[in-house]
Amino acid sequence: MSTREKLLATALSVFSERGTDGGSMREIARRAGVNVATAYHHFGSKRALFLAIFRELGFLDAPIDVAASSFEGLTPRQRLEAIFVGAWAFMGTGADVVRLMVLEATKGDDEARAVFREWRRQGDDYIERVLVRAGLAQATNVHQRAWLVRQTIWGTFVEALMYGTLDAEELRDKARTAAEALTSGVW
């Protein structure tokens, strides 16, 4: 692991424990096993380090795509269920980043909110593409359906973070329930 990667991982840990206000560059450097000058050399400031967490450890510009063929032979409900499970699995790989983003954005941090808005824009684009590829939406209704799917993905994931229930089986059950509710005469 490079020094930069070590600093990012350590900062994520410290900020997750204490928030950005409670974590210092000195503590991050100490935990990462480097001197504080090295931390400043790599990032310049605590704010730059905070933003680098989202860009380098988070989901911004993450190359995710789903082929239409992955939905062959599935009912609309099963397709939607697969979308939920896939989204939650992906988000689960960065649960600490999501937790930090929510914490800082709800505290009113404008930069965290800007990162969140960019992440949401990318997520909306992704969900719209996946719904069209899955045959669950057309150009005339994709925005409304993507909004419902995003709200379900986001709300369920944040709830799972809050209650510590990121269990894969439980999330699959929630995916089944949500997909059934959304496809009962709606799709």
N, C-alpha and C positions, 0 to 999 in steps of 0.2 A: 504494500500500500504506500503510495507516495505521501510526502509531507502534506501536500494540499488536500488529498483525500482524507488523511488522518485528521487534519484540522476541521474539515467539513463535518465528518462523522462525530467528532468530539463536540463541535459547536451545536449540532443538532441535539445531542444528548443533554448538554448544559442548558440550552434554550428550552428544551422540552420540560426539563426539571424546574427551571426558574423563570422562564420567559426571557425575552431579550433584555429587559431592564435589569433583571437580577443576575444575568451572566456577564462576566467580564472577559475581555481579551486575555488578560493575565491568567485567569483560571482555565480558559480554553487551551491556551498554550501549555500551561503546566500539565494538564490532563493528557494532552497530546504528546508530551515529552519533548517539547521544543521551547526555545526562548520566545518571549513576547515579540521581539523584533522580527522573528521569522513569521509569526502570524500576521503582523502588520505588512511585512514584505509581500506576502501572498495576497492579502485582501485590502490593505489600506485602511480599513476601519471596521468596526463591529457591524455597522449598517451594511457595508459591502459584503461582509461574511454572511450576514443574515440573508441577503438577497441571493447570494451564490448558492445557499442551501437549496432554494427552490429551483434555480436554473440547473444545478448540477446533480442534486440528489432527488429532486422532485419530478414533476411530470411535464414541465414546460418543454415543448418540442420533442416529446416522447414519440418514437416511431411505432405507432400501433395501427394495425389495419386488419380488417377481417374480410376474407374472401366470401363472395356470394355462395360459393360451393359449400362452405361450411354449414349452410342452412338447408341444404338439399335433404329432402325426405322428412323434414320436421314440420309440425303444424305451426301456425302462427303463435300459439301459446308457448310451444317449446322453443321457438326462435327467440321470443322475448325473454323467456327464462334464461336462455343461454347468454343473451346480452347482459342481463343483470348479473349473473354469476361471473362472467368474464370481467365486467367493470369492477365488481367488488374484489375479485382476486387481484386485479391490477392495482387498485387503490390500496389493498392490504399490503402490497410490497412497499408502500411508502406511507404507512399509517402514521408514523412519527412526523412526517412532513405535513400531512393533512392536519394533524392535531396542532402543530405549531402554527400553521396558516390560520386555522380557526381561532386559536387563542389570540394571536396578534391582531387579526382583522377585527375581532369583536372588541378589542381594547381600543379600536379607533386608529390603528396604525395605517396611514395612508398608503405607504409603500406595500404593506402586506395586502391591503385591499386591491391595489393595482395588480399585484401578482395574482391574487385570487381571480380578478376579472379576466386577466389574460388566460389563466388556466380554464376558467369557465367557458370563455369564447372557444378555445381549442376543443374543449369537451363537447360543446354544443355542435361544432362542425363535425366532430367524430361521430356523435350519436346520430345526427342527421344522415351521414353517409351510411352508417351501419343499418339504420332503419330502411333506407331505400334499397340497399343491397339485400336485405333480408326479405324484401317484398312486403314490408309492414307500413310503408308510407309512400306517397307520391309527392310531387312538387307542391300540390295544392294543400296538403295537410301536414307536411313534414315538420313545420315549425311547432305546431300545437302538440303533435305527438312526441316530438323530441323534448319539449318542455315537460310533459308528463313523465316521460322516462327519466329525464335528468333529475326531476324532483324526487322521484322514487329512489333512484340510485343514491343521490346525495343524502336525502333524509334518512334512509335506512342505514347508510354507512356511518353517518355522524352519530346516529343513535347507537349503533354497535360499538363505536369508539367510546361513547359516554358510559355505556354499561359494561364495557369489556367483553362483549359477545361477538368477537370476530371469528367465531367457530365456523368452519366451512360448511358443515352439515346444517347448522342453524340458518346460515345465509342462503343455502340452497332451498330450504323450506320457505324462507321469505320470498325468494325469487319465484317459486312455484305459486305462492299465494298472490303475489303482486301481478304476475303474468296472467293468472286466471282471472283476476278482477279486471284488469285492463282489456282483456280480450273477450270478455263476456258481452258480446253485442256491440262493443265499442269499435273494434278494429274491423 
